[in-house]
Amino acid sequence: MRQVEGRVVQRAVAGLGCHDEWNIFVRLDKARAEHPAYGPGELIAACYGGRARSMAESELETCPGYEVKEKTA
């Protein structure tokens, strides 16, 4: 928070956690599309920025947020 003209102003900030949430939805949707009990018509619905994700968007991961990938030897 900061003060502007004597008023306290709080800024809305999206953290890197939303990148991780996005990538989780993408990975779950890929797994559901490949599973014989679900298929491509059973993707998980999600809204970001006040609008629903499109089918094309639900196939693309974004850069990782706070995700820690395992190191392989």
C-alpha positions in Angstrom: 0.0 0.0 0.0 1.1 3.6 -0.5 -0.3 7.0 0.1 -1.5 9.3 -2.7 -2.7 12.8 -1.8 -3.2 11.7 1.8 -5.2 8.6 0.9 -4.0 5.0 1.2 -4.1 3.3 -2.1 -3.8 -0.5 -2.6 -2.7 -1.8 -5.9 -4.2 -5.0 -7.4 -1.3 -7.3 -8.4 -1.5 -10.7 -9.9 1.2 -12.9 -8.5 3.1 -15.6 -10.3 0.8 -18.1 -8.6 -1.8 -17.5 -11.3 0.8 -18.8 -13.9 1.0 -22.0 -11.9 -2.8 -22.3 -11.8 -3.1 -21.8 -15.5 -0.5 -24.5 -16.1 -2.3 -26.9 -13.8 -5.5 -26.4 -15.8 -3.6 -27.0 -19.1 -2.0 -30.3 -17.7 -5.3 -31.5 -16.3 -7.2 -30.8 -19.5 -4.5 -32.7 -21.5 -4.8 -35.7 -19.2 -8.6 -35.6 -19.4 -8.6 -35.3 -23.2 -6.4 -38.4 -23.4 -8.4 -40.5 -20.9 -11.0 -42.8 -22.5 -13.6 -42.0 -19.8 -13.5 -38.2 -20.5 -12.2 -37.3 -23.9 -11.7 -33.9 -25.5 -15.3 -32.7 -24.9 -14.8 -32.8 -21.1 -12.3 -30.0 -20.5 -12.4 -28.1 -17.3 -14.0 -24.7 -17.6 -12.1 -21.7 -16.1 -12.3 -17.9 -16.2 -9.3 -15.6 -16.2 -9.5 -11.8 -16.5 -13.3 -12.0 -16.4 -13.7 -14.2 -19.4 -13.7 -17.9 -20.1 -10.6 -19.6 -21.5 -10.9 -20.5 -25.2 -10.2 -24.0 -26.4 -6.9 -22.9 -28.0 -5.8 -21.1 -24.8 -6.4 -24.2 -22.8 -3.7 -26.1 -24.8 -0.9 -23.6 -24.1 1.2 -23.4 -21.0 2.6 -20.1 -19.8 6.0 -19.5 -18.1 6.1 -21.1 -14.7 5.3 -19.0 -11.6 6.5 -20.5 -8.3 6.7 -24.0 -9.6 9.8 -26.0 -8.7 10.8 -28.5 -11.3 12.7 -31.6 -10.1 16.3 -31.7 -11.2 17.4 -34.9 -12.9 20.9 -36.2 -12.4 
